[in-house]
């Protein structure tokens, strides 16, 4: 069978597609509305296999276990779904030379994928983490940078340690609209700003449900592999090392919160001392004017005490919010781990007795 007409027709559609790319780009307001309406992230099994392979390859070489890469796909406006159909890894480097290499590599990969008619539109990035330790300032900056460039971007977090225990851990996050607005305006995350915008550690990031979508042939293969799998692995008792490491991270997060509380207490003491000095100055000036009036002298002019006594700079609460977010994630992770293992422990105890 000759494939010439089919290839020519595909090439024609491909050419028309790129000629209409610039015309089909929606305005910023429409993109923002579209982003807010995204209710689900769909991943293909190919994307998950590439991410797990990238992380496993780095671990085999004993390199940096925290890997990252670019997600490619498209947005299904009808179903309000972000479909991730492809991805490729990037090099971990904070130097200018490494960032330039990554940029050139991204452009070359997108150009190559575009030539073979594979989705080349960036829809976010993926990053590996261990025991939900990803929520830090670097992660916040990365999510903000992607959202500033493309409103539909998401951050995909993969936990290889939890996946190794038998539970696939893939979660999608993006900054909430309130946090993105404050971060873009470069405002300090002080207590007043957070209270006025109703922003807490719980709504700093927005988690989007993730669904793995496979083809019919892949589902048939998975059913055959499931029948061949040894199901005795489900009765493996939970390891204490996983729980111990989670508790260590939880205690570390509590120490960070304690340090932030000490900074807040120092700010409160400095503010109280400043207000006390201001009130004392006002009282002394008032008594001095009363004395001068009694002596028939002209009272001293009133001064703006706020210029003489400046308030100490408020303490930012962004780091505290990130630490609280990590603590909440550790507590949830410990709860899930204990819930899944408590039944196995009771079952093992009944067998032994």
TISELO-326577 format. One record per residue: residue number from 1; residue in three letters; chain; x, y, z of N, C-alpha, C in turn. Coordinates in pm, whole numbers. Layout:
LOFI    n  res  chain  n_east  n_north    n_up  ca_east  ca_north   ca_up  c_east  c_north    c_up
LOFI  NUM  ALA      A       X        Y       Z        X         Y       Z       X        Y       Z
...
# end
This chain:
LOFI    n  res  chain  n_east  n_north    n_up  ca_east  ca_north   ca_up  c_east  c_north    c_up
LOFI    1  UNK      A      86     -119       0        0         0       0      89      123       0
LOFI    2  UNK      A      58      217     -89      137       339     -98      95      438      10
LOFI    3  UNK      A     192      491      83      166       587     190     191      729     145
LOFI    4  UNK      A     218      749      16      248       884     -32     136      983      -9
LOFI    5  UNK      A      12      953     -50      -98      1049     -27    -121     1077     120
LOFI    6  UNK      A    -108      972     204     -129       994     347     -25     1088     404
LOFI    7  UNK      A     103     1067     365      209      1153     415     193     1294     365
LOFI    8  UNK      A     153     1310     239      133      1445     187      19     1516     260
LOFI    9  UNK      A     -89     1442     289     -200      1504     360    -160     1541     503
LOFI   10  UNK      A     -80     1453     567      -33      1482     703      56     1604     704
LOFI   11  UNK      A     143     1613     603      232      1729     594     153     1857     573
LOFI   12  UNK      A      47     1849     492      -36      1967     469    -104     2012     598
LOFI   13  UNK      A    -162     1917     672     -225      1953     799    -123     2008     898
LOFI   14  UNK      A      -4     1950     895      103      1995     984     144     2138     954
LOFI   15  UNK      A     152     2172     824      188      2308     784      79     2408     824
LOFI   16  UNK      A     -47     2370     803     -157      2459     840    -160     2479     990
LOFI   17  UNK      A    -130     2373    1065     -133      2382    1211     -36     2489    1261
LOFI   18  UNK      A      85     2493    1207      183      2589    1256     158     2730    1203
LOFI   19  UNK      A      93     2739    1088       58      2872    1039     -50     2936    1124
LOFI   20  UNK      A    -133     2854    1189     -242      2906    1271    -206     2912    1419
LOFI   21  UNK      A     -83     2874    1455      -44      2872    1597     -53     3010    1659
LOFI   22  UNK      A       6     3110    1592        7      3245    1647    -133     3305    1652
LOFI   23  UNK      A    -216     3271    1552     -351      3327    1549    -440     3262    1653
LOFI   24  UNK      A    -410     3139    1694     -496      3067    1787    -460     3092    1931
LOFI   25  UNK      A    -357     3169    1959     -317      3194    2097    -420     3283    2165
LOFI   26  UNK      A    -484     3238    2275     -586      3318    2339    -523     3432    2417
LOFI   27  UNK      A    -599     3539    2447     -547      3648    2527    -520     3605    2669
LOFI   28  UNK      A    -451     3695    2744     -410      3660    2881    -531     3634    2970
LOFI   29  UNK      A    -636     3715    2956     -755      3696    3040    -820     3562    3014
LOFI   30  UNK      A    -826     3523    2885     -886      3393    2852    -800     3279    2903
LOFI   31  UNK      A    -668     3294    2897     -580      3190    2948    -598     3175    3099
LOFI   32  UNK      A    -611     3288    3170     -630      3281    3315    -759     3210    3350
LOFI   33  UNK      A    -867     3241    3276     -994      3174    3299    -984     3026    3270
LOFI   34  UNK      A    -910     2993    3163     -891      2853    3127    -813     2780    3233
LOFI   35  UNK      A    -711     2846    3289     -631      2782    3393    -715     2752    3516
LOFI   36  UNK      A    -800     2847    3555     -883      2828    3672    -984     2716    3651
LOFI   37  UNK      A   -1017     2687    3525    -1118      2584    3498   -1058     2445    3483
LOFI   38  UNK      A    -926     2431    3488     -863      2300    3477    -895     2219    3602
LOFI   39  UNK      A    -956     2104    3582    -1001      2022    3694    -923     1892    3707
LOFI   40  UNK      A    -839     1860    3609     -773      1730    3613    -650     1731    3524
LOFI   41  UNK      A    -551     1652    3562     -430      1634    3482    -424     1488    3440
LOFI   42  UNK      A    -420     1465    3310     -414      1329    3257    -272     1300    3209
LOFI   43  UNK      A    -216     1190    3256      -83      1146    3217     -93     1016    3140
LOFI   44  UNK      A     -11     1002    3041        0       873    2973     102      787    3046
LOFI   45  UNK      A      89      657    3030      184       566    3095     326      589    3044
LOFI   46  UNK      A     340      637    2921      472       665    2866     541      776    2944
LOFI   47  UNK      A     466      878    2983      525       988    3060     574      938    3195
LOFI   48  UNK      A     494      857    3264      534       806    3395     657      716    3383
LOFI   49  UNK      A     660      633    3280      776       544    3261     903      624    3234
LOFI   50  UNK      A     893      733    3159     1010       816    3132    1059      885    3258
LOFI   51  UNK      A     966      932    3342     1006       998    3465    1073      899    3561
LOFI   52  UNK      A    1013      782    3577     1072       682    3666    1207      633    3613
LOFI   53  UNK      A    1218      620    3482     1346       577    3424    1454      683    3443
LOFI   54  UNK      A    1416      809    3427     1513       918    3447    1564      918    3591
LOFI   55  UNK      A    1472      906    3686     1513       906    3826    1595      782    3860
LOFI   56  UNK      A    1555      665    3810     1630       543    3836    1768      545    3774
LOFI   57  UNK      A    1779      606    3656     1909       616    3590    2006      702    3671
LOFI   58  UNK      A    1956      812    3727     2041       898    3809    2082      829    3938
LOFI   59  UNK      A    1991      750    3995     2024       680    4119    2126      570    4096
LOFI   60  UNK      A    2118      502    3981     2216       398    3950    2356      455    3936
LOFI   61  UNK      A    2366      574    3882     2496       639    3868    2539      713    3994
LOFI   62  UNK      A    2453      709    4098     2480       777    4225    2504      927    4203
LOFI   63  UNK      A    2423      983    4115     2429      1126    4090    2324     1196    4175
LOFI   64  UNK      A    2289     1318    4139     2189      1394    4213    2055     1323    4205
LOFI   65  UNK      A    1996     1280    4320     1868      1208    4314    1750     1297    4278
LOFI   66  UNK      A    1768     1428    4286     1659      1520    4254    1668     1557    4106
LOFI   67  UNK      A    1588     1491    4025     1590      1513    3881    1473     1603    3843
LOFI   68  UNK      A    1482     1662    3725     1376      1748    3676    1373     1742    3525
LOFI   69  UNK      A    1262     1783    3468     1246      1782    3324    1125     1864    3283
LOFI   70  UNK      A    1093     1861    3156      988      1943    3097     871     1854    3058
LOFI   71  UNK      A     750     1902    3084      627      1833    3045     570     1898    2920
LOFI   72  UNK      A     525     1814    2827      465      1862    2702     326     1803    2688
LOFI   73  UNK      A     239     1878    2625      103      1828    2607      12     1935    2551
LOFI   74  UNK      A    -114     1927    2586     -214      2022    2538    -327     2030    2639
LOFI   75  UNK      A    -418     2127    2615     -531      2150    2704    -660     2112    2631
LOFI   76  UNK      A    -737     2028    2696     -868      1991    2643    -970     2089    2702
LOFI   77  UNK      A   -1007     2188    2623    -1096      2292    2673   -1237     2240    2699
LOFI   78  UNK      A   -1277     2137    2627    -1413      2083    2645   -1427     2011    2779
LOFI   79  UNK      A   -1326     1928    2811    -1331      1850    2935   -1259     1918    3051
LOFI   80  UNK      A   -1196     2036    3024    -1121      2109    3128   -1011     2020    3186
LOFI   81  UNK      A    -938     1958    3098     -833      1863    3137    -702     1905    3074
LOFI   82  UNK      A    -596     1899    3151     -461      1921    3100    -399     1786    3068
LOFI   83  UNK      A    -377     1759    2941     -326      1629    2896    -175     1639    2876
LOFI   84  UNK      A    -101     1559    2952       44      1552    2940      78     1426    2861
LOFI   85  UNK      A     132     1444    2742      154      1332    2651     302     1301    2627
LOFI   86  UNK      A     391     1391    2669      532      1368    2644     615     1445    2746
LOFI   87  UNK      A     739     1406    2764      831      1476    2854     974     1442    2814
LOFI   88  UNK      A    1067     1524    2859     1209      1494    2838    1288     1555    2954
LOFI   89  UNK      A    1401     1492    2989     1477      1536    3107    1564     1657    3079
LOFI   90  UNK      A    1606     1722    3187     1699      1833    3182    1816     1807    3276
LOFI   91  UNK      A    1922     1882    3257     2041      1868    3340    2026     1954    3465
LOFI   92  UNK      A    2063     1897    3580     2059      1973    3704    2184     2061    3713
LOFI   93  UNK      A    2163     2190    3701     2276      2283    3706    2223     2422    3740
LOFI   94  UNK      A    2292     2489    3833     2256      2626    3870    2350     2729    3809
LOFI   95  UNK      A    2448     2685    3731     2542      2778    3670    2482     2837    3544
LOFI   96  UNK      A    2537     2949    3502     2489      3014    3379    2513     2926    3257
LOFI   97  UNK      A    2627     2858    3257     2657      2771    3143    2559     2654    3136
LOFI   98  UNK      A    2527     2595    3251     2432      2485    3252    2293     2527    3212
LOFI   99  UNK      A    2251     2645    3256     2119      2695    3218    2111     2726    3070
LOFI  100  UNK      A    2221     2773    3012     2223      2799    2868    2217     2669    2790
LOFI  101  UNK      A    2285     2565    2840     2279      2434    2774    2137     2379    2779
LOFI  102  UNK      A    2071     2393    2895     1934      2346    2907    1840     2421    2813
LOFI  103  UNK      A    1862     2550    2800     1775      2629    2713    1790     2586    2567
LOFI  104  UNK      A    1915     2568    2522     1938      2524    2385    1883     2383    2362
LOFI  105  UNK      A    1899     2298    2463     1848      2161    2451    1695     2161    2443
LOFI  106  UNK      A    1629     2245    2521     1483      2254    2516    1436     2300    2378
LOFI  107  UNK      A    1502     2400    2323     1463      2449    2190    1482     2342    2084
LOFI  108  UNK      A    1593     2268    2093     1620      2164    1995    1521     2049    2007
LOFI  109  UNK      A    1486     2013    2130     1389      1905    2151    1251     1946    2099
LOFI  110  UNK      A    1209     2067    2129     1079      2113    2081    1076     2119    1929
LOFI  111  UNK      A    1187     2160    1867     1193      2165    1722    1186     2024    1662
LOFI  112  UNK      A    1253     1930    1725     1252      1792    1675    1114     1728    1691
LOFI  113  UNK      A    1051     1749    1808      918      1694    1830     816     1755    1735
LOFI  114  UNK      A     837     1881    1705      746      1950    1614     755     1891    1474
LOFI  115  UNK      A     871     1846    1435      889      1791    1301     824     1654    1286
LOFI  116  UNK      A     813     1580    1395      752      1446    1389     608     1447    1438
LOFI  117  UNK      A     550     1568    1450      408      1585    1484     374     1527    1620
LOFI  118  UNK      A     460     1556    1719      434      1522    1859     408     1651    1935
LOFI  119  UNK      A     320     1644    2033      287      1764    2112     414     1828    2166
LOFI  120  UNK      A     435     1953    2131      557      2023    2169     531     2140    2264
LOFI  121  UNK      A     406     2168    2296      373      2280    2382     408     2247    2527
LOFI  122  UNK      A     485     2334    2591      520      2314    2731     400     2340    2820
LOFI  123  UNK      A     377     2248    2911      265      2262    3005     312     2253    3149
LOFI  124  UNK      A     443     2256    3172      494      2253    3309     625     2178    3317
LOFI  125  UNK      A     657     2133    3436      782      2061    3460     756     1951    3563
LOFI  126  UNK      A     844     1852    3564      838      1748    3665     965     1752    3749
LOFI  127  UNK      A     951     1703    3870     1062      1707    3966    1047     1591    4063
LOFI  128  UNK      A    1158     1526    4094     1155      1418    4191    1183     1471    4330
LOFI  129  UNK      A    1123     1409    4428     1141      1450    4566    1133     1327    4654
LOFI  130  UNK      A    1176     1342    4778     1174      1232    4873    1095     1275    4995
LOFI  131  UNK      A     988     1202    5023      907      1222    5143     853     1364    5152
LOFI  132  UNK      A     806     1417    5039      740      1548    5036     828     1661    5088
LOFI  133  UNK      A     954     1660    5049     1045      1768    5089    1061     1871    4978
LOFI  134  UNK      A     971     1873    4881      986      1962    4766     939     2104    4795
LOFI  135  UNK      A     856     2122    4896      792      2252    4919     891     2347    4986
LOFI  136  UNK      A     973     2414    4905     1067      2512    4957    1066     2634    4866
LOFI  137  UNK      A    1158     2727    4894     1159      2852    4818    1197     2829    4672
LOFI  138  UNK      A    1288     2736    4644     1327      2708    4506    1209     2653    4426
LOFI  139  UNK      A    1132     2564    4487     1015      2509    4419     912     2618    4393
LOFI  140  UNK      A     894     2707    4489      799      2818    4471     842     2908    4357
LOFI  141  UNK      A     972     2938    4350     1023      3023    4241    1005     2955    4106
LOFI  142  UNK      A    1029     2824    4100     1016      2752    3973     871     2752    3925
LOFI  143  UNK      A     778     2725    4017      636      2724    3979     593     2863    3933
LOFI  144  UNK      A     639     2966    4002      601      3102    3964     657     3138    3827
LOFI  145  UNK      A     782     3101    3801      843      3132    3671     766     3066    3556
LOFI  146  UNK      A     726     2940    3576      651      2871    3471     513     2933    3453
LOFI  147  UNK      A     447     2967    3564      314      3027    3553     320     3165    3490
LOFI  148  UNK      A     430     3236    3511      443      3368    3452     460     3359    3301
LOFI  149  UNK      A     522     3252    3255      542      3233    3112     420     3171    3045
LOFI  150  UNK      A     355     3076    3115      238      3006    3059     140     2980    3173
LOFI  151  UNK      A      18     3030    3155      -81      3022    3262    -130     2881    3289
LOFI  152  UNK      A    -109     2790    3195     -161      2655    3212     -58     2559    3271
LOFI  153  UNK      A      57     2609    3317      166      2523    3363     133     2460    3498
LOFI  154  UNK      A     181     2336    3517      168      2266    3644     304     2208    3681
LOFI  155  UNK      A     320     2176    3807      442      2112    3857     406     1970    3898
LOFI  156  UNK      A     472     1873    3838      447      1732    3866     555     1681    3961
LOFI  157  UNK      A     513     1630    4076      605      1584    4180     600     1432    4185
LOFI  158  UNK      A     717     1369    4172      729      1224    4174     817     1183    4292
LOFI  159  UNK      A     766     1090    4373      838      1041    4491     883      897    4464
LOFI  160  UNK      A    1012      875    4433     1056       738    4401    1058      646    4523
LOFI  161  UNK      A    1080      703    4642     1085       619    4761     949      561    4794
LOFI  162  UNK      A     847      642    4787      711       594    4813     665      501    4701
LOFI  163  UNK      A     707      528    4578      672       439    4468     737      302    4484
LOFI  164  UNK      A     858      301    4538      928       174    4559     856       86    4660
LOFI  165  UNK      A     781      147    4751      706        71    4851     575       15    4796
LOFI  166  UNK      A     546       45    4668      427       -13    4606     316       84    4578
LOFI  167  UNK      A     332      213    4612      229       313    4586     285      419    4492
LOFI  168  UNK      A     229      427    4372      274       527    4277     242      666    4331
LOFI  169  UNK      A     344      747    4349      328       881    4407     358      986    4301
LOFI  170  UNK      A     254     1035    4236      265      1141    4137     157     1244    4169
LOFI  171  UNK      A     197     1366    4197      103      1472    4235     130     1596    4150
LOFI  172  UNK      A      24     1669    4119       33      1789    4038      -5     1910    4122
LOFI  173  UNK      A      76     2017    4113       54      2138    4191      66     2260    4100
LOFI  174  UNK      A       3     2367    4145       24      2499    4089      -4     2602    4197
LOFI  175  UNK      A      48     2720    4178       24      2827    4275    -122     2870    4270
LOFI  176  UNK      A    -178     2899    4385     -313      2955    4386    -312     3095    4326
LOFI  177  UNK      A    -426     3140    4279     -434      3270    4214    -396     3383    4310
LOFI  178  UNK      A    -433     3372    4438     -399      3476    4536    -249     3479    4561
LOFI  179  UNK      A    -188     3362    4579      -43      3358    4603      34     3406    4481
LOFI  180  UNK      A     -13     3371    4361       55      3416    4239      48     3567    4226
LOFI  181  UNK      A     -67     3625    4259      -82      3770    4250      10     3841    4348
LOFI  182  UNK      A      17     3795    4472      103      3858    4572     250     3841    4535
LOFI  183  UNK      A     286     3722    4487      426      3698    4451     467     3781    4330
LOFI  184  UNK      A     373     3802    4238      403      3882    4119     419     4028    4155
LOFI  185  UNK      A     342     4076    4250      353      4215    4295     471     4237    4388
LOFI  186  UNK      A     545     4130    4417      664      4138    4502     632     4196    4639
LOFI  187  UNK      A     521     4151    4694      482      4197    4826     541     4106    4933
LOFI  188  UNK      A     567     4164    5050      614      4085    5162     497     4007    5221
LOFI  189  UNK      A     519     3881    5246      414      3796    5302     407     3818    5453
LOFI  190  UNK      A     366     3937    5492      353      3969    5633     218     3920    5684
LOFI  191  UNK      A     200     3930    5816       76      3883    5877     -44     3963    5827
LOFI  192  UNK      A     -28     4093    5811     -139      4177    5763    -177     4142    5620
LOFI  193  UNK      A     -77     4123    5535     -105      4089    5394    -174     3954    5385
LOFI  194  UNK      A    -127     3857    5461     -189      3724    5458    -331     3728    5511
LOFI  195  UNK      A    -354     3807    5617     -488      3816    5673    -584     3887    5578
LOFI  196  UNK      A    -538     3992    5513     -625      4066    5420    -662     3983    5298
LOFI  197  UNK      A    -572     3893    5255     -597      3812    5135    -643     3670    5167
LOFI  198  UNK      A    -663     3642    5298     -710      3508    5341    -620     3397    5285
LOFI  199  UNK      A    -489     3419    5295     -392      3322    5243    -327     3248    5359
LOFI  200  UNK      A    -331     3117    5355     -268      3032    5455    -181     2927    5386
LOFI  201  UNK      A    -116     2845    5467      -33      2740    5409    -119     2635    5337
LOFI  202  UNK      A    -247     2627    5372     -333      2527    5310    -371     2563    5167
LOFI  203  UNK      A    -384     2693    5138     -422      2734    5002    -309     2809    4932
LOFI  204  UNK      A    -184     2790    4979      -70      2848    4908     -52     2780    4773
LOFI  205  UNK      A     -59     2646    4773      -55      2568    4650    -191     2502    4629
LOFI  206  UNK      A    -223     2481    4504     -346      2412    4467    -310     2279    4403
LOFI  207  UNK      A    -356     2171    4463     -329      2038    4408    -440     1998    4311
LOFI  208  UNK      A    -398     1949    4196     -491      1909    4090    -490     1756    4081
LOFI  209  UNK      A    -606     1693    4075     -610      1546    4065    -537     1496    3940
LOFI  210  UNK      A    -468     1385    3958     -390      1324    3850    -452     1190    3813
LOFI  211  UNK      A    -468     1167    3684     -524      1042    3632    -429      987    3527
LOFI  212  UNK      A    -400      857    3537     -316       790    3438    -407      728    3332
LOFI  213  UNK      A    -386      769    3208     -470       724    3098    -389      633    3006
LOFI  214  UNK      A    -439      513    2983     -373       416    2898    -461      381    2779
LOFI  215  UNK      A    -397      328    2677     -472       279    2562    -535      143    2596
LOFI  216  UNK      A    -622       97    2510     -691       -30    2534    -592     -147    2534
LOFI  217  UNK      A    -495     -144    2443     -396      -251    2438    -310     -251    2565
LOFI  218  UNK      A    -278     -133    2616     -200      -126    2739    -280     -182    2856
LOFI  219  UNK      A    -407     -155    2863     -490      -210    2971    -498     -362    2964
LOFI  220  UNK      A    -505     -416    2842     -506      -562    2827    -375     -621    2876
LOFI  221  UNK      A    -263     -555    2841     -132      -604    2886    -120     -598    3038
LOFI  222  UNK      A    -171     -492    3098     -165      -479    3244    -247     -588    3312
LOFI  223  UNK      A    -361     -623    3254     -442      -731    3311    -367     -865    3305
LOFI  224  UNK      A    -297     -890    3194     -220     -1015    3183    -104    -1014    3282
LOFI  225  UNK      A     -37     -901    3298       74      -894    3394      25     -907    3537
LOFI  226  UNK      A     -94     -857    3564     -148      -867    3699    -176    -1012    3736
LOFI  227  UNK      A    -217    -1092    3639     -243     -1234    3667    -113    -1310    3691
LOFI  228  UNK      A      -5    -1265    3630      123     -1332    3648     199    -1283    3770
LOFI  229  UNK      A     155    -1176    3833      229     -1116    3943     209    -1197    4071
LOFI  230  UNK      A     313    -1199    4151      306     -1265    4281     238    -1171    4380
LOFI  231  UNK      A     115    -1205    4421       38     -1117    4508      79    -1126    4655
LOFI  232  UNK      A     175    -1211    4688      220     -1218    4828     292    -1092    4871
LOFI  233  UNK      A     336    -1009    4774      406      -886    4810     314     -788    4884
LOFI  234  UNK      A     182     -805    4868       88      -715    4936      87     -738    5087
LOFI  235  UNK      A     140     -853    5131      140      -884    5274     272     -846    5341
LOFI  236  UNK      A     357     -775    5269      484      -731    5328     457     -629    5438
LOFI  237  UNK      A     518     -650    5553      496      -559    5665     565     -426    5639
LOFI  238  UNK      A     509     -316    5690      571      -184    5669     706     -174    5737
LOFI  239  UNK      A     798     -107    5671      933       -92    5726     937       24    5823
LOFI  240  UNK      A    1017        9    5928     1029       115    6027    1119      227    5980
LOFI  241  UNK      A    1210      199    5885     1301       304    5837    1224      416    5767
LOFI  242  UNK      A    1121      379    5692     1039       480    5624     971      570    5725
LOFI  243  UNK      A     912      510    5827      844       588    5931     944      670    6012
LOFI  244  UNK      A    1061      613    6037     1162       685    6114    1211      809    6039
LOFI  245  UNK      A    1234      794    5908     1278       908    5829    1169     1014    5822
LOFI  246  UNK      A    1045      973    5813      935      1069    5811     927     1146    5942
LOFI  247  UNK      A     947     1078    6053      944      1146    6183    1061     1243    6196
LOFI  248  UNK      A    1177     1207    6143     1291      1299    6147    1263     1426    6069
LOFI  249  UNK      A    1204     1410    5951     1169      1528    5872    1062     1611    5942
LOFI  250  UNK      A     968     1544    6009      864      1616    6082     925     1698    6195
LOFI  251  UNK      A    1020     1638    6269     1086      1711    6378    1168     1827    6323
LOFI  252  UNK      A    1231     1806    6206     1306      1916    6144    1215     2032    6107
LOFI  253  UNK      A    1096     2001    6057     1001      2107    6024     954     2181    6148
LOFI  254  UNK      A     935     2108    6258      896      2174    6383    1006     2266    6435
LOFI  255  UNK      A    1131     2225    6416     1243      2313    6456    1243     2441    6373
LOFI  256  UNK      A    1214     2430    6244     1208      2551    6161    1094     2643    6206
LOFI  257  UNK      A     981     2585    6241      870      2666    6291     909     2734    6421
LOFI  258  UNK      A     981     2662    6507     1024      2720    6633    1118     2839    6611
LOFI  259  UNK      A    1209     2826    6515     1298      2938    6484    1221     3059    6431
LOFI  260  UNK      A    1121     3033    6347     1039      3143    6297     960     3210    6410
LOFI  261  UNK      A     913     3130    6505      842      3187    6619     933     3275    6704
LOFI  262  UNK      A    1059     3236    6717     1154      3318    6791    1175     3453    6721
LOFI  263  UNK      A    1180     3451    6587     1193      3578    6514    1070     3666    6535
LOFI  264  UNK      A     953     3603    6537      830      3680    6557     827     3739    6698
LOFI  265  UNK      A     871     3661    6797      875      3712    6935     972     3828    6948
LOFI  266  UNK      A    1087     3819    6882     1182      3931    6884    1122     4055    6819
LOFI  267  UNK      A    1047     4035    6711      980      4149    6647     875     4211    6739
LOFI  268  UNK      A     799     4128    6809      699      4179    6901     762     4258    7015
LOFI  269  UNK      A     874     4209    7067      942      4282    7175     997     4415    7125
LOFI  270  UNK      A    1054     4414    7003     1106      4539    6948     993     4639    6922
LOFI  271  UNK      A     880     4588    6873      766      4677    6849     710     4733    6979
LOFI  272  UNK      A     703     4650    7083      655      4698    7212     750     4802    7271
LOFI  273  UNK      A     879     4778    7258      978      4875    7308     967     5008    7233
LOFI  274  UNK      A     947     5002    7102      934      5124    7022     808     5200    7060
LOFI  275  UNK      A     696     5131    7078      572      5199    7116     581     5258    7256
LOFI  276  UNK      A     650     5189    7347      668      5243    7481     752     5370    7478
LOFI  277  UNK      A     858     5369    7400      943      5489    7389     865     5605    7326
LOFI  278  UNK      A     781     5576    7229      702      5681    7165     602     5741    7262
LOFI  279  UNK      A     534     5656    7339      439      5708    7437     509     5789    7545
LOFI  280  UNK      A     626     5745    7587      702      5819    7687     744     5955    7634
LOFI  281  UNK      A     785     5959    7507      825      6086    7446     707     6182    7437
LOFI  282  UNK      A     590     6130    7397      472      6215    7387     431     6269    7523
LOFI  283  UNK      A     439     6184    7625      402      6229    7759     499     6335    7811
LOFI  284  UNK      A     629     6314    7789      726      6413    7833     709     6545    7759
LOFI  285  UNK      A     681     6541    7629      659      6663    7554     533     6736    7604
LOFI  286  UNK      A     430     6662    7638      308      6723    7690     334     6792    7823
LOFI  287  UNK      A     407     6726    7914      438      6786    8043     528     6908    8025
LOFI  288  UNK      A     620     6902    7930      709      7016    7906     630     7137    7855
LOFI  289  UNK      A     533     7116    7767      451      7225    7715     364     7285    7825
LOFI  290  UNK      A     308     7200    7912      228      7252    8023     313     7338    8116
LOFI  291  UNK      A     436     7295    8142      524      7373    8228     560     7506    8163
LOFI  292  UNK      A     585     7506    8032      621      7629    7963     502     7726    7957
LOFI  293  UNK      A     381     7674    7945      263      7761    7944     245     7829    8080
LOFI  294  UNK      A     269     7752    8186      258      7810    8320     364     7920    8342
LOFI  295  UNK      A     479     7903    8283      586      8002    8298     573     8117    8199
LOFI  296  UNK      A     471     8113    8114      448      8219    8018     534     8210    7895
LOFI  297  UNK      A     586     8092    7871      667      8072    7752     585     8007    7641
LOFI  298  UNK      A     637     8018    7523      570      7960    7407     590     7809    7407
LOFI  299  UNK      A     482     7730    7392      499      7584    7393     578     7536    7271
LOFI  300  UNK      A     639     7423    7289      718      7364    7180     624     7314    7070
LOFI  301  UNK      A     667     7324    6945      579      7277    6835     562     7126    6839
LOFI  302  UNK      A     447     7084    6794      418      6940    6789     495     6876    6672
LOFI  303  UNK      A     545     6758    6696      624      6686    6595     555     6555    6561
LOFI  304  UNK      A     583     6510    6442      529      6382    6397     614     6271    6458
LOFI  305  UNK      A     559     6204    6559      637      6103    6631     664     5980    6544
LOFI  306  UNK      A     581     5960    6441      604      5843    6355     733     5855    6276
LOFI  307  UNK      A     779     5981    6253      906      6001    6185    1024     5984    6279
LOFI  308  UNK      A    1002     6014    6407     1109      5999    6506    1124     5854    6550
LOFI  309  UNK      A    1013     5782    6557     1015      5642    6602     957     5555    6491
LOFI  310  UNK      A    1043     5495    6414     1000      5411    6303     978     5268    6352
LOFI  311  UNK      A     872     5208    6299      842      5070    6336     949     4975    6283
LOFI  312  UNK      A     982     4872    6358     1078      4773    6307    1020     4700    6186
LOFI  313  UNK      A    1102     4655    6095     1049      4585    5976     976     4457    6016
LOFI  314  UNK      A     857     4435    5959      780      4315    5995     850     4188    5947
LOFI  315  UNK      A     818     4081    6013      877      3951    5980     795     3886    5870
LOFI  316  UNK      A     861     3842    5764      792      3771    5658     748     3633    5702
LOFI  317  UNK      A     631     3594    5657      575      3464    5697     581     3360    5586
LOFI  318  UNK      A     651     3388    5477      653      3293    5366     725     3164    5404
LOFI  319  UNK      A     841     3175    5469      914      3056    5509     835     2974    5609
LOFI  320  UNK      A     762     3042    5699      678      2970    5796     566     2895    5725
LOFI  321  UNK      A     510     2957    5620      404      2890    5545     457     2767    5473
LOFI  322  UNK      A     576     2778    5416      635      2663    5347     667     2550    5445
LOFI  323  UNK      A     719     2587    5563      748      2486    5665     618     2419    5713
LOFI  324  UNK      A     513     2498    5732      385      2442    5774     328     2350    5666
LOFI  325  UNK      A     348     2386    5540      302      2301    5431     374     2167    5432
LOFI  326  UNK      A     504     2169    5456      581      2044    5462     538     1960    5582
LOFI  327  UNK      A     514     2024    5697      472      1951    5816     338     1883    5792
LOFI  328  UNK      A     245     1955    5730      114      1896    5700     129     1777    5605
LOFI  329  UNK      A     219     1789    5507      241      1678    5413     303     1558    5484
LOFI  330  UNK      A     397     1582    5577      458      1472    5652     354     1402    5739
LOFI  331  UNK      A     268     1479    5804      163      1419    5888      68     1334    5804
LOFI  332  UNK      A      30     1385    5689      -58      1308    5601      10     1180    5552
LOFI  333  UNK      A     140     1192    5521      214      1075    5472     228      970    5582
LOFI  334  UNK      A     255     1012    5705      266       919    5817     132      852    5843
LOFI  335  UNK      A      25      929    5834     -108       873    5857    -141      767    5752
LOFI  336  UNK      A    -111      793    5627     -138       695    5522     -54      569    5540
LOFI  337  UNK      A      72      588    5579      161       473    5596     115      386    5712
LOFI  338  UNK      A      77      449    5821       33       373    5938    -101      305    5910
LOFI  339  UNK      A    -191      375    5840     -322       317    5810    -308      191    5724
LOFI  340  UNK      A    -215      194    5628     -198        78    5541    -127      -37    5611
LOFI  341  UNK      A     -49       -6    5715       27      -111    5781     -37     -167    5907
LOFI  342  UNK      A    -132      -94    5966     -189      -141    6092    -268     -269    6073
LOFI  343  UNK      A    -338     -282    5959     -412      -405    5933    -320     -524    5914
LOFI  344  UNK      A    -206     -502    5848     -110      -611    5828     -49     -655    5960
LOFI  345  UNK      A     -25     -560    6049       33      -596    6178     -65     -679    6261
LOFI  346  UNK      A    -194     -642    6261     -294      -721    6333    -307     -860    6272
LOFI  347  UNK      A    -299     -867    6140     -308      -997    6073    -188    -1083    6107
LOFI  348  UNK      A     -67    -1025    6109       51     -1102    6146      47    -1146    6290
LOFI  349  UNK      A      -7    -1061    6377      -16     -1098    6519    -112    -1214    6540
LOFI  350  UNK      A    -221    -1216    6465     -317     -1327    6478    -256    -1457    6428
LOFI  351  UNK      A    -173    -1450    6321     -107     -1571    6272      -7    -1625    6373
LOFI  352  UNK      A      66    -1533    6437      168     -1577    6533     107    -1633    6659
LOFI  353  UNK      A      -9    -1585    6698      -74     -1634    6818    -153    -1763    6791
# end
